């Protein structure tokens, strides 16, 4: 069984189902529209595809509900999907004027407009700086608070106009569209993406079978850092220093498949410019921590197919 934790339009899931005819794919997504469209795309695979409406940090509960102890492959393609970027009324894209929503699940939670119209200067500065890596975070935050006192923010077009006005022209020439970082920061805040991801990566490793692999595509340095830290912790022995032998229960339970984070090649970026910031990390489960036993990394008893 393979879990696609970020189903989107179902492209990755379709690739796995086509390549591995004995594999069942569970597709998780918080976006009901994405689930419906992926369901249509993957209907030809019958019950080999199982869509689930959930946030990916519920992966352990999703797997338990399927009465499965462990899965053989897991994929996460983090960030906003092409569907959400291309749906102009969702507010994710800064090149069109749309309501400032940015929720991946439009049935619950605060919107980007709520953040802009209620957060303090300090909180706005924090999310713009930390999530958007925006150099002019405080300047933008002050402008938001000033402008919303005149009229609340409702549309992306007005926000973009303000950013063009506030961010220095020289920076705009050097760094691309002035709204890029602010929109990214708002999206991450609205969907609590980083905290959700920190919980999800640990849960995903917990449900991975020995010999199974987990692959993560991230597009933001903080997402990639959380992935790197989780993989590194699993791939490092925790045997206390000074002991002459490694204790089995402290042996590494992951093996790193990629050396660092793999970036897309020039040809791929030319074909798909949205892949430019992607970073891929893959790890393989090599030990069952529940039984404290070790195994080789090619244990054929549990490995049914790769996630890539």
N, C-alpha and C positions, 0 to 999 in steps of 0.2 A: 504494500500500500504506500502511495505517495501523497503527501499533503502539499498543496499549493496554498500558502498562507496569505497570498495577495492575488486572488484570482483575476481581477480586472476583466478584460474581454475574453480571457480563456486561452490566449495564444500559447503560453507555456504549458498549460494543462493539455492542450491539443497535441503538442509535440510529444509529450510523455505518453499519452494514450496511443498515438500512432506508432511510436517506436517500440513500445513494450505492450504487446497485445494481451498479456496476462495480468497487467497492472490495473489496479483501481485507484482513481484519483479523487481525493477529497478537496474541494475548492472552497476556501474561506474568503469572505469579503464582507465588509460592513456596509457596502453600497448596494442597495437593493436593485437599482437599475443595472449595475454591472452583473449581478447574479442572474437577472432575467436574460440579459443579452448573451452571457456566456452559456446559460442553459440552452438557448436556442442553437448556438454554435456547436455545442457538444452533445446535442440530443442523439446523434447517430451512434454514440457509444453506449447508449442504454444505461443500465445500472452500474456500469464501470465508472461513471462520473456521479459524484454525490456533492451537490452544492450545499453550503451551510452559511446562513446569515449570522455572522459573529465578528468580533474584533479579534485580531490574530493573537492577542495575549490570552485568549481563551482556548488555545490549541489543545492543552491538556484535557480540558473538559470535553471538547469536541471529539477527541480520539476516544476518551472513556465512554462517551455516549454511543459510539460505534462498536463498543465491546471489543476493542482492539488493545492489546497490551503495548505494542510498539510499532512504529512505522519505519519503512525502509528508505524513504527519501523525503526531504523537506526543502521547499524553495520559498524564499521571500524576495520579492522585487519591490523594494520600499519606495515611499514617496507617492506623489500624485500620479494617477494613471493617465494614459493618452485619452481615454474616454472622458475623464473629468476635465482635462485641459481643453478638449475640443468642444465640450458642451458649454456654449457661451453663457448660459443663464446660471451656471454654478459659481461664477465669480473667481475661479482659479487663474484665469488668463488675464494678464494686464494689458493686452493689446486690443481688447474690446471692452466697451462699457457694459457692465452687468451688475446685478445686485451683489453686494458684498456678503456672500454666504460662506463659501469655502468648506462647508461640512462634507465629509465623505459619506456620512450617514445623515441625510437631510431630515430624518424623523426625530432627531434628538440633539440637544446640546446648543451652546451659544454659537453665534455667527461671527464672522470677521467684523461686521458692523458693530456688534455688541462689544467686542474688544476695543475697537477704536473709540467708541462713544462712552465707555465706562472706566477704562484703565487709567491709572495715574501716570504722570510723566515718568516716574521712576520705573513702574512696571512696563510701560511701553518701551522705555529705553532698554530695559533688561532683555526683553524678547527680541527686539530689533538687533541688539548687539550679539546676544548669544545664539539665536536661531537663524538670523539673517547675516551675521558677520558684517553688519552695516557700520561703516566708519562714522557716519553722521547720525547715529541712532538718537542721541539726545536732541539734536537740532530738529529732527523729524518729529520726535515725540512732543516737543514744545509746540510745533506748528499744528499738530493734530489737536491738541488740547485747546489751542487758540481758535482754530477754525470750527471745531465742533460746538463751541459756545455760541457761535453765530448761527450755525445750521448743522445738525447731526449728519454724520457720514452714512450714506445709504448705497452709493454706487462706486464702482471701481474707477470710473472715468474721473470723478472729482479727486479721488486719492492720487491718481497718476498725475493730474495737473499740479497738485500741491507738491509732489515729489520732484517734478521738473523745475518747479520754482525754488525749492529749498536746497536741493543738491547742487553743488557748484558745477558749472558747465564743463570745466576741465575734467572733473571726475566722471561726468557722464560720457565724455568722449573716450576716456580710457577704459571704463568699466562696463560699457554696454548700457542696456536699458535701465533707467534710474529706479524703476519699480521692482526689479527682479528680486532684490534681497528683502525688501519689505513684504512683498507678497509671499515669499517663502517663509518668512518668520511668522506671519499671521496664520498661514496654513498649518504650520507645525503647532502653534499655540492652540488654535481652534480644535484640532484633532488630538491634542496631547500626544503627538507622535513619538517623542523621545522617551517619555516615561513608559508608554505602552510598549515600545520596542525593547526597552531594558527588561521588562517583565517577560515579553514574548520569547526572547532569545534563550533565557534560562528554561522556560517551559518546553520549548522546542527540543532542546538538547535532552531534557528529561524523557521525552517520549520517543527518541530516536533509538532504533534497534542497533545492536552490535553489528558492525559491518555496514550500517546505513550511513548516508551522507546528507549533510545540510549545506545548502548553498544560499548565500545572501548577496543580493545586489543592492548597494546603497548609493545615494546620490548627495549625501551631506556628510561633512567631516565628523559631526557628532554621532550620527548613526553608525558610520564606519568605525569610529573609536569604540563604541559600545560593543560592536561585533568583535572587533579585534581583542578587546579585553576578555570577553566571554570565551572565545576560542583559546586564547593564550592560557587562561586559568585552567581550562580542561586539558590542555596539552602539556601541562607542567606537573611534575611529581610534587606531592605535598609531604613526602617523607622528611622528617626532621633532619637537619644537618648533623653530620657526625656519625650517623648510623652506618654500619658496614654494608648493609643490604637494604634494598628498597622494600618497604612493606607493601604487600599486595593491595591492601585497601587504600593506599596512598598513591598508587601508580596513576599515571595520566590516563584519562578516559577518552580523550580525543587525540586524533592525529591530524595535523594541518596538511591539507592536500595542495593548497596554493601557497606559494612563497610570498608572503605579504598580500597586498591587494592587487589584483590584476585589473589593468585599465583597458578600455577598448582600443583597437588599432585605428589608424587613420582612415582606412577604407570603411570601417563600420561607422565612424563618426560622420563621414561624408554621406553615407547612405541614411543614417539616422542621427541627426544632430542632437537629439534629446539624450543620446547615450554618452555625450562628451564627458559628463562628470561621474559616470558610473564606475563603481569599484566592486569587484567580485572577490569574495572570500568563500572557501569551501573547507569543511572539516569532516572527518570520518570518525564514527564512534568505534572505539577499540576495547572498551571494557564496560561490563554491566555493573554499575555501582550498587545496585540493590543486592547483588549476591557476592560482590567483591571478588569476582573471577576475572581473569584476563584472557584475551584471545588475540589471534593474529588479525591483521587489518583486512584480510580477504576471506572472512568467515562466510562460506557459501550457505550455511544453514539459514542465515537471515537476510543476506544481500540479494535482492531480486532485480535491482536496476539502479542506475545512477540518476541523480537529480538534474544533471545537465543535459 
